[in-house]
Every structure is written in C-alpha cells, then in structure tokens.
C-alpha cells in the first residue's frame, strides 16, 4: 500500500498470446487478465513485417511494428483508494482523490510504434526495441470529494527495451 508504483495494487495476472505469420504480414494478438480488487481485461493486437539479413545462426532482423492496447483499468482506481492516506499529505491538507470515470470502461489505452532490431547467433542473441507510445482515453479524477474535477494529463512517451539471451 505504500508503493508509489501504479500497478502495485495488482495481485497477479495471466494471459495468452497468438501469432500468425503467412509471410507478408505477421498478425499478433493477446488477452490478459490482471487481478486486484476487480479483474481487469486487456486485449492487444499488432501488425509487423520482419526483414532479415544474414544466414541462420548469424542473422540480423528488423521488424517495424504497430500495436494497439485496449482494456479496463480497475487497478488504477484501487491504487488511488489504497494510497489515499499517503496522497492526502502530498495534496496539501484534507483533499481526497477519487477516480470517477473511465477506469472501468473497456477503452483503447494506447497505440505503439516500434522498430525492434535483433541479432541471432548460434548460441546467443541480442535485441533492441525502441517504442513510441501514444496514450489514449484519460480518466476523469475528482478532487475534494467532487468539488472539482480534472482530466488526467497523458503524454506520448519513448522508451527502449534491451534484451540478451543464451541458447541451450
């Protein structure tokens, strides 16, 4: 309850993922359930095409990818409820924060554009995945028990995932 991580209210999650690659365009999709006080459902889908250079066991690939993430955000409401006491001190006095709209609706959460690059050797591999995320559908937040309302401010973000692996 004292964590500042928004997803700290999650107790666990489970999901499934499928991909189909007919050769021209890879179609991928997934479904997730995240458990907190209420269960969140997430669905994502992406389209990509991989370009390869080199031979098997010494190969580079680049896969331009477009992704959409959709779902509910009940965990977000739980985060605010669980953190109410510690947030009150940060909000100057007796203010009370309550997410009042949007968290329980199934919405588009974000669009992502990525350009994953990987190197695959015979016994190991490396990956580099820059991602540009464009968030959608901010929630409406009530401050002072509904006396004032504020729409959550969403900003586009850029991040990079790095990976390395060993094959047995």
N, C-alpha and C positions, 0 to 999 in steps of 0.2 A: 503493500500500500504506500510505502514511502518512495518508491521508484519514480524517477522522472520520465521513464520510457512509456510512451503512449500505449504500447501493446503489453504493458506489464500486467494488465487485468486478464490476459489470456491464460487459460489453464492447460491448453493443448490444442492440437489441430491434426487433421487427417485430410488427405487429398488423393486425387487420381489425375493422371496426365496421359494424353494420347497424341501421337504424331503420325501423319501420313505424308509420304514423300513420293509422289508419282514421277518426279524428275524435273518438272518445270518449276513448281512452287511447293514448298513444304507448308502444310497446314497443321497447326498445333492447337491443342486446347486442354484446359484443365478445370477441375471442380475441387473446391476446398471447403471444409467446414472448420471453423475456429470456435473453440468453446470458452465462454466466460459465463456471466450470469445468464446471458441469452446467446443462442448459437448464431454465428454469422455464416452466411453462404457467400462464397466468392467464385466467380467464373472468369476465365481468361481465354483469349484466343489470339493467335498470331499467324502472320504470313511471312515467309522468308525464302530466300534462294541462296544456296551455297555455291561459291566459286572456289575451285581447288587448283593449287599449283604444286607440282612435285609428284613423287611416287609414294605408294603406300609404304608407311614406315619412315617417311621423310617428307611430310606433306603440310603445306600451309592451306588454310581456308579462311574465307571472309564471307559472312552471311548477313547482308542487310536485312533487318527485321522490323516489322511494325506490329505492335501489340496493343490490345485493349484489355483493361481490367475492370470488372464490374462486381458489385456486391453490396452487402449491408455493412454497417459499422457500429453494431451494438457495443463492441468493446470500447469504443470511443466514449459513449455515454457512461459506461461502467468506470472508465478511467477518471472522468470528471467527478462522479459520485464518490469513488474511493479516495480521491485526492482532495476532496472539498476542504478539509481542515487545513492541510498544508498550503493549499492555494489561497485560502482566506487571508493568510498572513502576507502573501505576495500581492494581494489585490487591495491593499490599504483599508483595513478595518473589517467590517462585517459583511462584505459583499459575498454573495452566493452565486456560483456559476452552475448553470444547468443547460445542457444541450437540449434544445427544444424541438428541433426539426431537422430531418434529413438523415439522421444516423440509422434509422430502422428501415429506410426505403432502399429497394434494390436499384442502384444507380450506376452509371459509368463513373468509375473512380479516377481513372487516368488513361491517357494514351502514351505509349512509349515508342521512341525510335531508337534503334540500337544498331551498332556496327561491330559485331563480335569478330575477333581475329583469333585464330588458334594455330598452334604448331603441334603436329602429332608425329613423334618419333616411334621407333620400335618398342622402347621400354618406358617412355615418359612423354609428357606433353605439357604445354603451356597455353593459357588463354587470357585474352584481354578483351573486355566488353564495355565500351563506352555507351552510356544510355542517357537520352534526353527525355525526361518525363514531363508531361503536361497534365496537371491535375484538373479535375472537373467536379462540379456539384458540391460546393462548400456547405457545411451545416450552418444552421442559424443558432446562435448562442444567446441565452437570456442572462443578463447580469442584473443584480439587485432584485432577485425574485420576480423578474418580468417587468421591472420598471423601465429598463432599456434593453434594446436588442442590438446584436452585432452579427454581421455575416463573417464567418471565418475567412481570413485572407489566405488565398492559395497562390503560390508562386511556382513557376516552372523550375525544374532543377536538373542538374547534370551530375552524374556520378559514374564511377568506373568500378567494375568488378574484375579482380585478378584471380587467376587460378593456376594450379600446378598439380600434376598427378603422376603416379608411377604405376606401370602395368606389371602384373604378376603372371 
